[in-house]
Amino acid sequence: MGPLFYVIAILGCGEAETQCEEVAVAESRYQSLESCTSATAAAMAAYGDALYPVVVAQCRQAGAPAARLLSRDVDLPEPPMAQPLRRASSPAARPAFTRL
């Protein structure tokens, strides 16, 4: 048995009851699960344009089959917090400037 290393599998997921499909495997190899996991954001940036509603990066041992994952099992990120609307101030409320 050769050395153990991890790869990042890119999975494309469709609707809730369908199984995610392996779209690609990143070329980089990682010696620990932690280092692989920390590289998933960069992998998503590189492979995030796959034509699926949801794209997932998943670390796994090299040579291991892709995990069976259903779309409904994917933890989606929370939507960003909405920024409160700021209203423009009226001209009377703006500070006056003098020309030099």
N, C-alpha and C positions, 0 to 999 in steps of 0.2 A: 504494500500500500504506500502511495506517495505522500508527500506533505499535504496537510489539510489547509485549504484556503477557501475563502468565500468570494462569491460574485454577486453582482446586483442584477436581478432579473426584472425586466420591465413588463408589467402586465397591463393589458387593456381590458376594461370591464364595461359591459353593456348594461342592460336593464336588471332589475332586482333579482330575478331567479336564474340568470344565466351565469355560467362559469367564466371567470376571467381567463383570457388567453395570453400566453407568453408572446410578447411582441419582439423582444430583443434581450440579449444578455450583454451587459457592458463589458468591454475588453479588460478593464482593470481587475486585478486580483488583490484580495486583502487577507492578511494573516490572522485577523481577529474579527469576530462579529461586531465588536464595538467600532472598529475603524471602518468596516463596511457600512454600518448603520449611519455613521457620521458623514459618509459620502453620498447618501441617497438624495439629498437635496440637489447636489450638482448633477447627478444622473437624471433627475427629473427635468432639470433645465435643458439637458441635452436631448432627451427622448420624449419630452412632454407634448410634442406635436402629433403623437399617434392619433389616428382617427377613431377614438373611442370617447364616450361621454366621461369616463373616469380612467385615469392612468395612474398606476401604482408602481413604486419601486420597492422591491422586496429582496432582502439578503438571504442567500441560501448557500449551502456547501456546494462547491464546484462539483459537477457531475451528478448532483441529486436532481430528481425530477421537480418541476415546479409544484408548489403547494396548490392543492385544490382550494380555490377561493371563489366564493360567489360575490356578485356585486353588492348585495345587501349586507355582506359582512365587512365591507371596507369602511373604515372610520374616516369620514370626510372631515376636513378642517372646518372650524367654525367660520362663518362669514365675518369679514372685518367689521369692526364697530363703526357704525355710521357717525360721521362727524356732524356735530350740531351746526345748523345753518347760522351764518353770521350775516346780519343785515348791514347794508352800507349806512354809514352815518349821514345825517342830513348836513347840508352845507353850513348851517348855523353851528353845528356841533364840531366842525373841523377847526383846527387851530389856524389862526391867521398868520400869513407869512408876509414879510415886508421885503421889498426889493432893495438891493444894495446899490 
